[in-house]
Amino acid sequence: MKDRKRLFTFPRGLVRFVVVSYLICFRYIRFTRLVYVGQIGTRFLEALFVDSVWLHRLWHCHRIPSRSFFIRGRQFHVCARCTGLIVGLILSPAFFWFRANAAPFFVAFLLANAIDSTTQFIGLRASENWLRMILGSALGLTFVPALLAVVT
């Protein structure tokens, strides 16, 4: 049985070329899917924070360019902290199960935001947009569960 001759053999280079080409195409397809999902996310953010006239009219914010995010060269209608607060408020229903312990966290994040704002206003340090976004998101995430804990 060892002497059995193969009817057709693939050259090693061809097999390697096909396998490598398949892997490159598969990775390219995965990458393009991620880019497409990223484009959908970008368009959603742009529709929510840049093109929304209602957000601009209902959410009063200072809109200082150095404290706001930009997408495709266009400024958000709200600053980084308010962006985080809005995102946190939108995602806060996922934390309703946490409402029994939410009040202390809400107070802690409220104090963290107050300290960040005050130290920046006084000029002790410069706050970054990512920090404003995180603190605003944390405050928004805990606001509704804490409110429910206090009301119920």
TORZA-914972 format. One record per atom (N, C-alpha, C): residue number from 0; residue in one letter; z, x, y. Coordinates in pm, 1 decimal, decimal comma, padded with zeros to 6 digits. Layout:
! TORZA-914972
PT; NUM; A; Z; X; Y .
...
! end
This chain:
! TORZA-914972
PT; 0; M; 00000,0; 00080,6; -00119,0 .
PT; 0; M; 00000,0; 00000,0; 00000,0 .
PT; 0; M; 00000,0; 00085,2; 00125,7 .
PT; 1; K; 00049,3; 00205,5; 00116,8 .
PT; 1; K; 00051,2; 00291,7; 00233,4 .
PT; 1; K; -00089,1; 00333,1; 00275,5 .
PT; 2; D; -00180,3; 00335,1; 00185,1 .
PT; 2; D; -00315,2; 00379,9; 00213,6 .
PT; 2; D; -00404,4; 00268,3; 00267,7 .
PT; 3; R; -00346,2; 00155,2; 00286,8 .
PT; 3; R; -00425,3; 00042,8; 00335,2 .
PT; 3; R; -00481,1; 00072,6; 00472,6 .
PT; 4; K; -00607,0; 00052,6; 00489,2 .
PT; 4; K; -00673,1; 00084,1; 00614,3 .
PT; 4; K; -00669,2; -00037,4; 00705,6 .
PT; 5; R; -00645,3; -00013,3; 00830,0 .
PT; 5; R; -00649,3; -00121,4; 00928,2 .
PT; 5; R; -00793,5; -00149,2; 00964,1 .
PT; 6; L; -00822,7; -00277,0; 00981,6 .
PT; 6; L; -00957,9; -00312,7; 01019,0 .
PT; 6; L; -00987,3; -00277,2; 01163,2 .
PT; 7; F; -00885,4; -00295,7; 01247,0 .
PT; 7; F; -00905,8; -00266,7; 01388,3 .
PT; 7; F; -00777,6; -00208,0; 01445,1 .
PT; 8; T; -00786,5; -00100,8; 01515,8 .
PT; 8; T; -00668,9; -00040,3; 01577,8 .
PT; 8; T; -00690,6; -00032,6; 01727,8 .
PT; 9; F; -00583,3; -00063,2; 01799,3 .
PT; 9; F; -00587,9; -00052,2; 01945,2 .
PT; 9; F; -00557,3; 00090,7; 01984,8 .
PT; 10; P; -00631,2; 00143,4; 02077,9 .
PT; 10; P; -00593,4; 00274,8; 02129,7 .
PT; 10; P; -00458,3; 00264,9; 02202,0 .
PT; 11; R; -00377,4; 00366,4; 02190,4 .
PT; 11; R; -00244,6; 00364,0; 02252,1 .
PT; 11; R; -00251,1; 00340,5; 02402,4 .
PT; 12; G; -00343,7; 00400,8; 02468,2 .
PT; 12; G; -00356,2; 00385,3; 02612,6 .
PT; 12; G; -00384,9; 00242,1; 02652,2 .
PT; 13; L; -00466,7; 00172,8; 02572,5 .
PT; 13; L; -00500,0; 00033,6; 02602,4 .
PT; 13; L; -00377,4; -00055,7; 02587,1 .
PT; 14; V; -00301,7; -00034,1; 02480,5 .
PT; 14; V; -00180,0; -00113,2; 02459,1 .
PT; 14; V; -00082,5; -00090,3; 02573,5 .
PT; 15; R; -00062,3; 00034,0; 02610,0 .
PT; 15; R; 00027,5; 00066,4; 02719,0 .
PT; 15; R; -00021,6; 00003,8; 02849,9 .
PT; 16; F; -00151,8; 00010,5; 02874,8 .
PT; 16; F; -00209,5; -00047,9; 02995,2 .
PT; 16; F; -00187,0; -00199,0; 02998,7 .
PT; 17; V; -00208,2; -00267,8; 02886,9 .
PT; 17; V; -00190,0; -00413,6; 02882,0 .
PT; 17; V; -00043,9; -00449,5; 02904,3 .
PT; 18; V; 00046,6; -00378,1; 02839,1 .
PT; 18; V; 00189,7; -00407,9; 02854,2 .
PT; 18; V; 00235,4; -00382,5; 02996,8 .
PT; 19; V; 00198,3; -00270,9; 03053,9 .
PT; 19; V; 00237,4; -00238,3; 03190,5 .
PT; 19; V; 00175,7; -00337,8; 03288,6 .
PT; 20; S; 00050,2; -00374,1; 03267,4 .
PT; 20; S; -00014,1; -00471,9; 03355,7 .
PT; 20; S; 00056,3; -00606,1; 03348,5 .
PT; 21; Y; 00093,1; -00646,6; 03226,6 .
PT; 21; Y; 00164,5; -00773,0; 03210,8 .
PT; 21; Y; 00297,9; -00768,8; 03285,0 .
PT; 22; L; 00372,1; -00659,8; 03267,9 .
PT; 22; L; 00501,9; -00649,4; 03334,8 .
PT; 22; L; 00487,7; -00648,8; 03486,2 .
PT; 23; I; 00387,1; -00577,8; 03537,4 .
PT; 23; I; 00365,3; -00575,2; 03682,1 .
PT; 23; I; 00329,4; -00713,8; 03732,4 .
PT; 24; C; 00241,1; -00783,3; 03660,7 .
PT; 24; C; 00203,4; -00919,5; 03701,5 .
PT; 24; C; 00323,1; -01012,8; 03695,7 .
PT; 25; F; 00403,6; -01000,3; 03588,9 .
PT; 25; F; 00521,1; -01086,7; 03576,5 .
PT; 25; F; 00618,1; -01061,7; 03692,3 .
PT; 26; R; 00640,3; -00935,7; 03724,8 .
PT; 26; R; 00729,1; -00904,9; 03836,7 .
PT; 26; R; 00669,7; -00952,2; 03968,5 .
PT; 27; Y; 00537,4; -00939,2; 03983,8 .
PT; 27; Y; 00473,0; -00985,9; 04106,3 .
PT; 27; Y; 00486,7; -01136,7; 04119,2 .
PT; 28; I; 00469,1; -01208,4; 04007,5 .
PT; 28; I; 00483,1; -01354,4; 04011,6 .
PT; 28; I; 00626,0; -01391,7; 04046,8 .
PT; 29; R; 00723,6; -01323,3; 03985,5 .
PT; 29; R; 00863,1; -01351,7; 04019,9 .
PT; 29; R; 00889,6; -01321,9; 04166,0 .
PT; 30; F; 00836,1; -01209,8; 04216,1 .
PT; 30; F; 00856,2; -01173,4; 04355,7 .
PT; 30; F; 00792,8; -01276,6; 04448,1 .
PT; 31; T; 00671,1; -01321,6; 04413,9 .
PT; 31; T; 00606,2; -01421,8; 04499,8 .
PT; 31; T; 00681,8; -01552,8; 04496,2 .
PT; 32; R; 00742,3; -01585,8; 04382,2 .
PT; 32; R; 00825,2; -01706,8; 04378,3 .
PT; 32; R; 00945,4; -01692,0; 04470,7 .
PT; 33; L; 01007,5; -01574,4; 04467,8 .
PT; 33; L; 01120,8; -01551,2; 04556,8 .
PT; 33; L; 01076,9; -01556,4; 04702,6 .
PT; 34; V; 00961,2; -01499,2; 04731,6 .
PT; 34; V; 00910,6; -01504,2; 04868,1 .
PT; 34; V; 00883,8; -01648,4; 04907,8 .
PT; 35; Y; 00827,1; -01727,6; 04814,8 .
PT; 35; Y; 00798,7; -01867,6; 04844,1 .
PT; 35; Y; 00928,3; -01944,4; 04869,1 .
PT; 36; V; 01029,2; -01921,9; 04784,2 .
PT; 36; V; 01159,2; -01986,2; 04804,6 .
PT; 36; V; 01218,7; -01939,5; 04936,6 .
PT; 37; G; 01201,4; -01811,4; 04968,4 .
PT; 37; G; 01249,0; -01760,5; 05096,6 .
PT; 37; G; 01178,3; -01826,0; 05213,2 .
PT; 38; Q; 01048,0; -01853,5; 05196,4 .
PT; 38; Q; 00974,8; -01921,2; 05302,5 .
PT; 38; Q; 01023,8; -02064,1; 05319,5 .
PT; 39; I; 01054,8; -02130,4; 05208,3 .
PT; 39; I; 01109,5; -02265,9; 05217,6 .
PT; 39; I; 01243,8; -02262,0; 05288,4 .
PT; 40; G; 01329,0; -02164,7; 05251,1 .
PT; 40; G; 01458,5; -02150,8; 05317,1 .
PT; 40; G; 01443,8; -02119,7; 05464,6 .
PT; 41; T; 01346,7; -02033,6; 05497,1 .
PT; 41; T; 01321,8; -01999,5; 05636,6 .
PT; 41; T; 01275,3; -02121,8; 05714,2 .
PT; 42; R; 01186,9; -02199,3; 05652,8 .
PT; 42; R; 01138,2; -02319,6; 05720,4 .
PT; 42; R; 01249,6; -02421,7; 05737,1 .
PT; 43; F; 01338,4; -02431,9; 05637,2 .
PT; 43; F; 01451,8; -02523,9; 05649,5 .
PT; 43; F; 01543,7; -02480,8; 05762,5 .
PT; 44; L; 01576,9; -02351,3; 05767,6 .
PT; 44; L; 01661,7; -02301,6; 05875,8 .
PT; 44; L; 01595,6; -02321,3; 06011,4 .
PT; 45; E; 01466,0; -02297,4; 06015,5 .
PT; 45; E; 01394,6; -02314,6; 06141,3 .
PT; 45; E; 01395,1; -02461,4; 06183,9 .
PT; 46; A; 01376,2; -02552,0; 06088,4 .
PT; 46; A; 01376,7; -02694,8; 06121,8 .
PT; 46; A; 01515,2; -02741,3; 06163,6 .
PT; 47; L; 01619,1; -02686,9; 06100,5 .
PT; 47; L; 01755,4; -02731,4; 06130,5 .
PT; 47; L; 01809,0; -02671,4; 06259,0 .
PT; 48; F; 01791,9; -02540,7; 06277,0 .
PT; 48; F; 01858,3; -02473,2; 06387,9 .
PT; 48; F; 01769,0; -02441,0; 06507,6 .
PT; 49; V; 01637,5; -02442,4; 06490,5 .
PT; 49; V; 01549,6; -02405,7; 06601,6 .
PT; 49; V; 01472,7; -02525,6; 06654,6 .
PT; 50; D; 01414,3; -02604,5; 06564,7 .
PT; 50; D; 01329,1; -02715,0; 06607,3 .
PT; 50; D; 01404,7; -02846,2; 06628,4 .
PT; 51; S; 01530,6; -02851,9; 06592,4 .
PT; 51; S; 01606,1; -02976,2; 06601,0 .
PT; 51; S; 01647,7; -03005,4; 06745,3 .
PT; 52; V; 01586,9; -03106,0; 06801,2 .
PT; 52; V; 01623,0; -03147,3; 06937,2 .
PT; 52; V; 01761,7; -03211,7; 06936,1 .
PT; 53; W; 01793,9; -03284,0; 06828,0 .
PT; 53; W; 01923,6; -03351,3; 06819,2 .
PT; 53; W; 02037,9; -03252,0; 06815,5 .
PT; 54; L; 02019,1; -03144,4; 06743,4 .
PT; 54; L; 02123,6; -03042,2; 06739,4 .
PT; 54; L; 02146,1; -02983,5; 06877,8 .
PT; 55; H; 02039,2; -02960,9; 06949,6 .
PT; 55; H; 02049,9; -02905,5; 07084,2 .
PT; 55; H; 02119,9; -03002,9; 07178,7 .
PT; 56; R; 02094,2; -03130,8; 07163,0 .
PT; 56; R; 02153,8; -03229,9; 07252,8 .
PT; 56; R; 02297,6; -03265,5; 07215,5 .
PT; 57; L; 02327,6; -03273,0; 07086,6 .
PT; 57; L; 02459,1; -03319,9; 07042,1 .
PT; 57; L; 02562,3; -03208,4; 07027,0 .
PT; 58; W; 02518,3; -03088,6; 06996,5 .
PT; 58; W; 02610,9; -02977,6; 06973,3 .
PT; 58; W; 02604,8; -02886,6; 07095,6 .
PT; 59; H; 02703,1; -02895,2; 07179,1 .
PT; 59; H; 02703,0; -02816,9; 07302,5 .
PT; 59; H; 02753,9; -02676,5; 07273,8 .
PT; 60; C; 02668,6; -02580,6; 07299,2 .
PT; 60; C; 02699,5; -02441,2; 07270,7 .
PT; 60; C; 02642,5; -02356,0; 07383,9 .
PT; 61; H; 02700,9; -02239,4; 07404,4 .
PT; 61; H; 02658,4; -02154,1; 07515,8 .
PT; 61; H; 02520,0; -02093,8; 07495,2 .
PT; 62; R; 02475,7; -02073,9; 07371,8 .
PT; 62; R; 02343,5; -02020,2; 07338,5 .
PT; 62; R; 02315,2; -01883,9; 07402,2 .
PT; 63; I; 02413,4; -01799,1; 07409,8 .
PT; 63; I; 02391,4; -01663,6; 07461,6 .
PT; 63; I; 02303,8; -01588,7; 07360,4 .
PT; 64; P; 02191,5; -01532,0; 07403,6 .
PT; 64; P; 02099,1; -01468,3; 07308,1 .
PT; 64; P; 02161,7; -01357,1; 07224,1 .
PT; 65; S; 02251,2; -01279,0; 07281,2 .
PT; 65; S; 02311,9; -01170,4; 07204,0 .
PT; 65; S; 02408,1; -01222,3; 07097,5 .
PT; 66; R; 02448,7; -01345,6; 07108,2 .
PT; 66; R; 02541,4; -01404,1; 07010,7 .
PT; 66; R; 02475,0; -01510,4; 06923,9 .
PT; 67; S; 02344,0; -01514,4; 06924,6 .
PT; 67; S; 02269,9; -01613,0; 06846,7 .
PT; 67; S; 02177,9; -01542,9; 06748,6 .
PT; 68; F; 02139,9; -01617,0; 06645,4 .
PT; 68; F; 02043,1; -01567,0; 06549,0 .
PT; 68; F; 01902,8; -01602,2; 06596,0 .
PT; 69; F; 01807,2; -01523,1; 06550,1 .
PT; 69; F; 01666,4; -01547,2; 06578,7 .
PT; 69; F; 01591,1; -01555,8; 06446,7 .
PT; 70; I; 01494,7; -01643,3; 06441,8 .
PT; 70; I; 01408,6; -01652,8; 06324,7 .
PT; 70; I; 01265,0; -01661,6; 06373,7 .
PT; 71; R; 01182,4; -01571,3; 06325,3 .
PT; 71; R; 01042,6; -01562,0; 06368,7 .
PT; 71; R; 01031,2; -01550,5; 06520,5 .
PT; 72; G; 01124,1; -01480,2; 06580,4 .
PT; 72; G; 01121,5; -01458,3; 06724,0 .
PT; 72; G; 01172,3; -01574,8; 06807,5 .
PT; 73; R; 01224,5; -01679,0; 06743,0 .
PT; 73; R; 01274,6; -01795,9; 06815,3 .
PT; 73; R; 01425,8; -01805,0; 06798,0 .
PT; 74; Q; 01494,7; -01835,0; 06905,6 .
PT; 74; Q; 01640,1; -01837,3; 06906,5 .
PT; 74; Q; 01692,8; -01968,6; 06851,2 .
PT; 75; F; 01804,1; -01960,2; 06775,7 .
PT; 75; F; 01872,4; -02081,4; 06729,3 .
PT; 75; F; 01927,0; -02156,7; 06850,1 .
PT; 76; H; 01942,5; -02286,7; 06836,6 .
PT; 76; H; 01999,4; -02367,9; 06944,5 .
PT; 76; H; 02150,2; -02350,9; 06956,7 .
PT; 77; V; 02211,6; -02285,3; 06860,4 .
PT; 77; V; 02356,4; -02263,7; 06861,4 .
PT; 77; V; 02384,6; -02116,4; 06835,5 .
PT; 78; C; 02504,4; -02072,4; 06872,6 .
PT; 78; C; 02542,9; -01933,1; 06850,8 .
PT; 78; C; 02575,7; -01909,6; 06702,9 .
PT; 79; A; 02607,8; -01785,7; 06668,7 .
PT; 79; A; 02635,8; -01749,6; 06529,4 .
PT; 79; A; 02759,7; -01821,5; 06477,1 .
PT; 80; R; 02863,9; -01833,6; 06558,2 .
PT; 80; R; 02985,8; -01900,9; 06513,9 .
PT; 80; R; 02959,7; -02049,6; 06489,2 .
PT; 81; C; 02886,1; -02112,8; 06579,8 .
PT; 81; C; 02853,8; -02255,0; 06561,0 .
PT; 81; C; 02759,4; -02275,1; 06442,4 .
PT; 82; T; 02669,1; -02180,4; 06419,7 .
PT; 82; T; 02582,7; -02187,1; 06301,9 .
PT; 82; T; 02667,4; -02185,2; 06176,3 .
PT; 83; G; 02763,7; -02094,8; 06169,5 .
PT; 83; G; 02854,2; -02090,1; 06055,4 .
PT; 83; G; 02936,4; -02216,1; 06041,6 .
PT; 84; L; 02981,2; -02269,3; 06153,3 .
PT; 84; L; 03060,1; -02392,7; 06150,4 .
PT; 84; L; 02977,5; -02508,6; 06096,8 .
PT; 85; I; 02852,3; -02519,7; 06139,7 .
PT; 85; I; 02765,8; -02627,1; 06092,0 .
PT; 85; I; 02736,4; -02611,0; 05942,9 .
PT; 86; V; 02706,6; -02488,9; 05900,2 .
PT; 86; V; 02681,7; -02463,1; 05758,3 .
PT; 86; V; 02807,0; -02495,6; 05676,6 .
PT; 87; G; 02923,4; -02456,7; 05726,0 .
PT; 87; G; 03048,0; -02486,5; 05657,0 .
PT; 87; G; 03075,0; -02635,4; 05648,9 .
PT; 88; L; 03048,0; -02708,0; 05755,3 .
PT; 88; L; 03066,6; -02853,1; 05753,3 .
PT; 88; L; 02970,9; -02920,0; 05655,8 .
PT; 89; I; 02849,1; -02869,4; 05647,1 .
PT; 89; I; 02753,2; -02926,1; 05552,0 .
PT; 89; I; 02797,0; -02899,6; 05408,2 .
PT; 90; L; 02851,8; -02782,2; 05381,4 .
PT; 90; L; 02893,8; -02745,6; 05245,9 .
PT; 90; L; 03036,2; -02788,8; 05212,2 .
PT; 91; S; 03110,4; -02841,2; 05307,7 .
PT; 91; S; 03251,5; -02874,1; 05284,6 .
PT; 91; S; 03275,7; -02981,6; 05178,5 .
PT; 92; P; 03185,2; -03075,8; 05152,9 .
PT; 92; P; 03213,0; -03169,6; 05043,1 .
PT; 92; P; 03231,0; -03102,0; 04907,9 .
PT; 93; A; 03177,1; -02982,8; 04891,1 .
PT; 93; A; 03197,1; -02910,2; 04765,8 .
PT; 93; A; 03342,0; -02863,8; 04749,9 .
PT; 94; F; 03418,7; -02865,6; 04858,2 .
PT; 94; F; 03557,3; -02819,2; 04854,1 .
PT; 94; F; 03658,3; -02933,4; 04865,1 .
PT; 95; F; 03617,1; -03055,7; 04837,9 .
PT; 95; F; 03710,9; -03168,5; 04843,4 .
PT; 95; F; 03822,0; -03155,6; 04740,2 .
PT; 96; W; 03792,7; -03094,9; 04627,4 .
PT; 96; W; 03894,6; -03076,3; 04525,3 .
PT; 96; W; 04005,3; -02983,3; 04572,8 .
PT; 97; F; 03979,3; -02908,9; 04678,6 .
PT; 97; F; 04070,3; -02807,8; 04731,0 .
PT; 97; F; 04158,7; -02863,0; 04842,6 .
PT; 98; R; 04150,7; -02993,5; 04868,4 .
PT; 98; R; 04213,7; -03049,7; 04988,2 .
PT; 98; R; 04365,5; -03042,1; 04990,1 .
PT; 99; A; 04430,0; -03033,0; 04874,8 .
PT; 99; A; 04576,4; -03025,9; 04872,9 .
PT; 99; A; 04626,5; -02896,8; 04937,7 .
PT; 100; N; 04551,8; -02789,7; 04923,3 .
PT; 100; N; 04592,7; -02659,9; 04978,0 .
PT; 100; N; 04508,0; -02616,1; 05096,9 .
PT; 101; A; 04427,8; -02703,6; 05152,4 .
PT; 101; A; 04331,6; -02664,2; 05255,2 .
PT; 101; A; 04394,4; -02645,4; 05393,2 .
PT; 102; A; 04501,0; -02717,7; 05424,1 .
PT; 102; A; 04558,0; -02711,7; 05559,0 .
PT; 102; A; 04604,0; -02570,3; 05598,2 .
PT; 103; P; 04676,1; -02498,1; 05512,6 .
PT; 103; P; 04714,5; -02361,2; 05552,5 .
PT; 103; P; 04594,5; -02269,2; 05572,0 .
PT; 104; F; 04492,0; -02285,5; 05488,7 .
PT; 104; F; 04371,9; -02203,6; 05504,7 .
PT; 104; F; 04298,8; -02239,5; 05633,2 .
PT; 105; F; 04294,4; -02367,7; 05666,0 .
PT; 105; F; 04231,2; -02409,6; 05790,4 .
PT; 105; F; 04302,8; -02347,5; 05910,2 .
PT; 106; V; 04434,2; -02350,7; 05909,3 .
PT; 106; V; 04511,1; -02291,6; 06019,7 .
PT; 106; V; 04487,4; -02140,6; 06025,8 .
PT; 107; A; 04482,2; -02075,3; 05909,3 .
PT; 107; A; 04458,1; -01930,4; 05905,8 .
PT; 107; A; 04320,2; -01896,4; 05962,4 .
PT; 108; F; 04218,4; -01971,8; 05923,8 .
PT; 108; F; 04084,2; -01945,1; 05974,9 .
PT; 108; F; 04071,3; -01983,6; 06121,8 .
PT; 109; L; 04144,7; -02083,9; 06164,9 .
PT; 109; L; 04145,1; -02120,1; 06306,2 .
PT; 109; L; 04206,5; -02006,9; 06389,0 .
PT; 110; L; 04316,1; -01950,1; 06339,2 .
PT; 110; L; 04378,0; -01836,6; 06408,2 .
PT; 110; L; 04286,3; -01713,6; 06406,7 .
PT; 111; A; 04218,2; -01691,0; 06294,7 .
PT; 111; A; 04126,1; -01577,2; 06286,7 .
PT; 111; A; 04012,8; -01593,3; 06388,2 .
PT; 112; N; 03959,3; -01714,0; 06402,0 .
PT; 112; N; 03856,2; -01739,3; 06502,2 .
PT; 112; N; 03910,5; -01721,1; 06643,1 .
PT; 113; A; 04032,5; -01768,4; 06666,9 .
PT; 113; A; 04092,7; -01754,6; 06799,8 .
PT; 113; A; 04116,4; -01607,5; 06833,8 .
PT; 114; I; 04164,3; -01531,1; 06737,2 .
PT; 114; I; 04187,6; -01388,1; 06760,3 .
PT; 114; I; 04054,9; -01316,1; 06785,2 .
PT; 115; D; 03954,1; -01348,4; 06706,2 .
PT; 115; D; 03822,9; -01285,5; 06724,5 .
PT; 115; D; 03765,7; -01319,2; 06862,0 .
PT; 116; S; 03773,6; -01444,7; 06899,8 .
PT; 116; S; 03720,0; -01486,0; 07030,7 .
PT; 116; S; 03797,1; -01423,5; 07146,1 .
PT; 117; T; 03929,7; -01422,3; 07135,5 .
PT; 117; T; 04012,7; -01370,7; 07243,8 .
PT; 117; T; 03995,6; -01220,1; 07261,8 .
PT; 118; T; 03999,2; -01147,0; 07152,0 .
PT; 118; T; 03984,9; -01001,7; 07163,7 .
PT; 118; T; 03846,3; -00963,2; 07214,5 .
PT; 119; Q; 03747,5; -01042,6; 07181,6 .
PT; 119; Q; 03613,8; -01015,5; 07233,5 .
PT; 119; Q; 03605,7; -01051,3; 07381,8 .
PT; 120; F; 03665,4; -01162,6; 07420,0 .
PT; 120; F; 03662,7; -01206,5; 07559,8 .
PT; 120; F; 03735,7; -01108,8; 07650,6 .
PT; 121; I; 03850,0; -01058,5; 07602,8 .
PT; 121; I; 03928,6; -00962,9; 07681,8 .
PT; 121; I; 03856,0; -00828,5; 07692,1 .
PT; 122; G; 03776,5; -00796,5; 07593,0 .
PT; 122; G; 03703,1; -00671,1; 07594,3 .
PT; 122; G; 03766,3; -00563,5; 07509,0 .
PT; 123; L; 03856,6; -00600,8; 07420,3 .
PT; 123; L; 03919,6; -00501,8; 07332,7 .
PT; 123; L; 03822,1; -00449,3; 07228,0 .
PT; 124; R; 03729,7; -00531,7; 07187,9 .
PT; 124; R; 03631,8; -00491,4; 07087,6 .
PT; 124; R; 03509,5; -00580,8; 07097,4 .
PT; 125; A; 03405,5; -00541,2; 07031,2 .
PT; 125; A; 03283,2; -00621,9; 07026,8 .
PT; 125; A; 03270,6; -00683,3; 06888,5 .
PT; 126; S; 03254,7; -00812,7; 06885,8 .
PT; 126; S; 03240,3; -00882,9; 06759,1 .
PT; 126; S; 03092,8; -00887,4; 06720,6 .
PT; 127; E; 03066,9; -00883,9; 06592,5 .
PT; 127; E; 02929,3; -00888,8; 06541,5 .
PT; 127; E; 02894,9; -01031,4; 06498,3 .
PT; 128; N; 02765,6; -01060,1; 06494,2 .
PT; 128; N; 02722,2; -01194,4; 06456,9 .
PT; 128; N; 02757,7; -01230,5; 06313,5 .
PT; 129; W; 02754,6; -01133,4; 06223,4 .
PT; 129; W; 02789,0; -01164,0; 06084,7 .
PT; 129; W; 02935,7; -01205,4; 06073,6 .
PT; 130; L; 03023,9; -01143,6; 06151,9 .
PT; 130; L; 03165,1; -01180,2; 06150,1 .
PT; 130; L; 03185,1; -01319,6; 06207,8 .
PT; 131; R; 03115,2; -01349,4; 06315,9 .
PT; 131; R; 03122,8; -01483,7; 06373,8 .
PT; 131; R; 03074,2; -01588,2; 06273,9 .
PT; 132; M; 02966,1; -01556,6; 06205,4 .
PT; 132; M; 02909,9; -01649,6; 06106,5 .
PT; 132; M; 03008,3; -01674,0; 05992,7 .
PT; 133; I; 03069,3; -01569,4; 05941,0 .
PT; 133; I; 03163,4; -01583,8; 05829,3 .
PT; 133; I; 03286,7; -01662,6; 05871,6 .
PT; 134; L; 03343,1; -01629,1; 05987,5 .
PT; 134; L; 03461,7; -01700,6; 06034,0 .
PT; 134; L; 03430,6; -01846,8; 06064,5 .
PT; 135; G; 03315,7; -01873,4; 06123,9 .
PT; 135; G; 03275,6; -02011,5; 06149,5 .
PT; 135; G; 03252,8; -02088,9; 06021,1 .
PT; 136; S; 03190,7; -02025,8; 05921,4 .
PT; 136; S; 03168,7; -02091,8; 05792,2 .
PT; 136; S; 03300,7; -02123,7; 05723,4 .
PT; 137; A; 03392,4; -02029,1; 05725,4 .
PT; 137; A; 03523,1; -02052,3; 05663,7 .
PT; 137; A; 03596,8; -02167,0; 05733,1 .
PT; 138; L; 03589,1; -02171,1; 05865,0 .
PT; 138; L; 03653,3; -02279,4; 05939,0 .
PT; 138; L; 03588,1; -02413,2; 05906,3 .
PT; 139; G; 03455,3; -02415,6; 05899,6 .
PT; 139; G; 03385,0; -02538,9; 05866,9 .
PT; 139; G; 03410,6; -02585,9; 05725,2 .
PT; 140; L; 03418,9; -02490,6; 05630,7 .
PT; 140; L; 03445,1; -02527,1; 05491,2 .
PT; 140; L; 03582,3; -02590,1; 05472,8 .
PT; 141; T; 03680,7; -02546,2; 05548,7 .
PT; 141; T; 03816,7; -02596,2; 05529,6 .
PT; 141; T; 03852,1; -02712,3; 05622,4 .
PT; 142; F; 03767,8; -02743,7; 05720,0 .
PT; 142; F; 03801,8; -02847,1; 05817,0 .
PT; 142; F; 03813,0; -02985,7; 05753,3 .
PT; 143; V; 03710,4; -03030,4; 05686,2 .
PT; 143; V; 03711,3; -03166,4; 05629,7 .
PT; 143; V; 03815,9; -03179,6; 05518,4 .
PT; 144; P; 03827,1; -03085,6; 05422,7 .
PT; 144; P; 03934,5; -03098,5; 05323,8 .
PT; 144; P; 04074,1; -03099,2; 05387,0 .
PT; 145; A; 04096,4; -03018,2; 05490,5 .
PT; 145; A; 04226,8; -03018,8; 05557,7 .
PT; 145; A; 04250,4; -03151,1; 05628,6 .
PT; 146; L; 04147,0; -03203,4; 05690,2 .
PT; 146; L; 04159,0; -03334,7; 05756,6 .
PT; 146; L; 04191,8; -03443,0; 05655,3 .
PT; 147; L; 04127,2; -03439,7; 05539,7 .
PT; 147; L; 04157,8; -03537,1; 05435,3 .
PT; 147; L; 04299,3; -03520,5; 05381,6 .
PT; 148; A; 04344,9; -03395,5; 05372,3 .
PT; 148; A; 04481,3; -03371,2; 05324,5 .
PT; 148; A; 04583,5; -03425,8; 05421,7 .
PT; 149; V; 04555,1; -03415,8; 05550,9 .
PT; 149; V; 04648,6; -03465,4; 05652,1 .
PT; 149; V; 04645,2; -03618,6; 05657,4 .
PT; 150; V; 04527,1; -03677,3; 05647,0 .
PT; 150; V; 04511,8; -03822,7; 05658,3 .
PT; 150; V; 04566,0; -03893,5; 05534,6 .
PT; 151; T; 04540,4; -03838,7; 05416,2 .
PT; 151; T; 04584,7; -03907,1; 05292,8 .
PT; 151; T; 04721,3; -03862,2; 05249,1 .
! end
